[in-house]
């Protein structure tokens, strides 16, 4: 009899766990599917998370903030950032070790150019080769984060080891990068494993001008 009762409560626990994971997936999917919607990130992320935390408290589940972060990391290395509530942060490790950055310039603009064709993250990682000078590049980036004082300084931080394999799998993305640079981008690169491409420009107005000339482009800027 006791075994049946214990099994019943274990089933309830597993069911609640599945619903928690589904709620996390719902809360974060806009940023996984559409990274360009940075301007809306406050309302699209914080309110669903508050709702989730409210449900956790209502159910009286023993779920600590560190556990929430662990669940977020299983959805993607960048998801803990959106859970953190930080406006700007330096991510190390897989991108999930966050250090608050307060002095990074916020007057630059961003142009995102999404693709109508997908690109498998697994395929890009399989095509990627280790960066033999990673530690040197990492040191430059860490110093640059704390010394950047304008849009050009932010542009100098742009680096992506996944860009080369992404371009081998989708060579046409190189044309998009070339167009962004020809139109005056301070830096242009593939975003993560792609296929979205982005550019850093002087300010929001420059981003809007550039995006107006490129079909499907999305202008944005830090709040």
C-alpha positions in Angstrom: 0.0 0.0 0.0 2.8 2.4 1.0 4.6 1.6 -2.3 1.5 2.6 -4.3 1.2 5.9 -2.4 4.9 6.7 -2.9 4.6 5.9 -6.6 1.6 8.2 -6.9 3.5 11.1 -5.5 6.6 10.4 -7.7 4.3 10.5 -10.7 2.9 13.9 -9.5 6.5 15.2 -9.1 7.5 14.0 -12.6 4.4 15.6 -14.1 5.1 19.0 -12.4 8.7 18.8 -13.6 7.6 18.3 -17.2 5.3 21.3 -16.9 8.1 23.5 -15.4 10.3 22.6 -18.4 7.6 23.4 -20.8 7.0 26.7 -19.2 10.7 27.5 -19.4 10.7 26.6 -23.1 7.7 28.9 -23.7 9.3 31.7 -21.7 12.6 31.7 -23.7 11.7 30.6 -27.2 11.4 34.2 -28.6 15.1 34.8 -27.9 16.2 31.5 -29.3 14.1 31.9 -32.5 14.4 35.7 -32.9 17.6 37.2 -31.3 17.0 40.4 -33.1 14.1 41.4 -30.8 16.4 42.9 -28.2 14.4 46.0 -27.8 11.5 43.9 -26.5 13.5 41.6 -24.3 12.4 43.2 -21.0 8.7 42.5 -21.5 9.1 39.2 -23.4 11.4 37.6 -20.8 10.9 39.1 -17.4 7.1 38.9 -17.3 7.0 35.2 -18.3 9.7 34.5 -15.7 7.8 36.3 -13.0 4.7 34.2 -13.9 6.8 31.0 -13.7 8.2 32.0 -10.4 4.7 32.8 -9.2 3.6 29.3 -10.2 6.5 27.7 -8.5 5.7 29.6 -5.3 2.0 28.6 -5.6 2.9 25.0 -6.0 5.5 25.4 -3.1 8.1 23.5 -5.1 11.6 23.4 -3.5 13.2 25.1 -6.6 16.1 27.4 -5.8 17.4 30.2 -8.1 20.5 28.1 -8.9 18.3 25.3 -10.1 16.3 27.7 -12.3 19.6 28.7 -13.9 20.6 25.1 -14.4 17.3 24.4 -16.2 17.8 27.5 -18.3 21.3 26.4 -19.3 19.9 23.1 -20.7 17.8 25.2 -23.2 20.9 27.1 -24.5 24.2 28.5 -23.3 22.9 32.1 -23.7 19.5 31.6 -21.9 20.9 32.1 -18.3 21.7 35.7 -19.4 18.0 36.4 -20.0 17.1 34.9 -16.7 19.7 37.0 -14.8 18.0 40.3 -15.4 21.4 41.9 -16.3 21.4 44.5 -19.0 25.0 43.8 -20.1 27.2 41.0 -19.0 30.4 39.2 -20.0 29.8 35.5 -20.5 32.6 33.0 -20.0 32.7 29.2 -20.0 29.9 28.1 -22.3 28.5 31.6 -22.0 26.6 30.8 -18.9 29.1 32.2 -16.4 28.0 35.8 -16.2 29.9 38.9 -15.0 28.0 42.2 -14.8 29.5 44.8 -17.1 28.5 48.4 -16.3 30.8 50.6 -18.5 30.2 49.1 -21.9 29.0 51.8 -24.4 25.3 51.8 -25.2 25.1 54.3 -28.1 25.9 51.9 -30.9 23.5 50.4 -33.4 22.9 46.8 -34.5 21.6 45.5 -37.8 20.4 41.8 -38.0 19.8 40.0 -41.2 18.0 36.7 -40.6 17.9 34.0 -43.2 14.8 32.2 -44.6 16.8 28.9 -44.5 17.8 27.2 -41.3 21.3 26.0 -40.4 21.9 23.1 -38.0 23.9 24.0 -34.9 25.1 20.5 -34.7 26.4 20.6 -38.3 28.2 23.8 -37.6 29.9 22.5 -34.5 30.9 19.3 -36.3 32.6 21.4 -39.0 34.4 23.6 -36.5 38.1 23.2 -35.7 39.8 24.2 -32.4 41.2 27.7 -32.3 44.9 27.3 -31.5 45.3 30.9 -30.4 42.2 30.9 -28.3 43.8 32.0 -25.1 45.5 35.0 -26.7 42.3 36.0 -28.4 40.4 35.5 -25.2 42.7 37.8 -23.3 42.3 40.5 -26.0 38.5 40.2 -25.7 38.5 40.4 -21.9 40.6 43.5 -22.0 38.5 45.0 -24.8 35.3 44.6 -22.8 36.6 46.9 -20.1 38.3 49.4 -22.4 35.7 49.9 -25.2 34.4 53.5 -25.0 32.5 53.9 -28.3 30.9 52.0 -31.2 34.3 51.3 -32.8 35.5 49.8 -29.5 32.5 47.5 -29.4 33.1 46.6 -33.0 36.6 45.5 -32.2 35.2 42.9 -29.8 33.4 41.0 -32.6 34.8 37.6 -33.1 33.2 34.2 -33.8 35.0 30.9 -34.3 31.8 29.4 -35.6 31.7 31.8 -38.6 34.2 29.9 -40.8 32.3 26.6 -40.5 29.0 28.4 -41.0 30.2 30.0 -44.2 31.5 26.6 -45.5 28.0 25.2 -45.0 26.2 28.3 -46.3 28.6 30.2 -48.6 26.0 32.7 -49.6 26.1 34.3 -46.1 29.5 35.7 -47.1 27.7 37.9 -49.6 25.5 39.3 -46.8 28.6 40.1 -44.8 30.2 41.8 -47.7 27.1 44.0 -48.3 27.0 45.0 -44.7 30.7 46.0 -44.8 30.2 47.8 -48.1 27.4 49.8 -46.5 29.7 51.1 -43.7 29.4 48.5 -40.9 32.1 48.9 -38.3 32.1 45.1 -37.9 30.0 42.3 -39.4 29.8 38.6 -38.5 27.7 35.5 -38.3 25.7 35.4 -35.1 26.6 32.3 -33.2 26.2 29.2 -35.4 24.1 31.2 -37.8 22.4 31.7 -40.1 21.6 35.2 -38.9 24.2 37.8 -39.7 24.7 41.0 -37.8 26.5 44.3 -38.1 27.7 46.9 -35.6 27.2 50.5 -36.7 27.6 54.0 -35.2 24.2 54.5 -33.7 20.5 53.6 -33.9 19.9 56.1 -36.8 22.7 54.4 -38.8 21.2 51.0 -38.1 17.8 52.2 -39.4 19.3 53.6 -42.6 21.2 50.4 -43.3 18.3 48.2 -42.6 16.1 50.2 -44.9 18.4 49.3 -47.8 18.5 45.5 -47.1 15.4 43.3 -47.4 14.6 41.4 -44.1 17.1 43.4 -42.1 16.1 44.4 -38.6 17.6 47.6 -36.9 18.2 47.6 -33.2 20.2 49.3 -30.5 20.8 48.9 -26.7 18.1 50.5 -24.5 
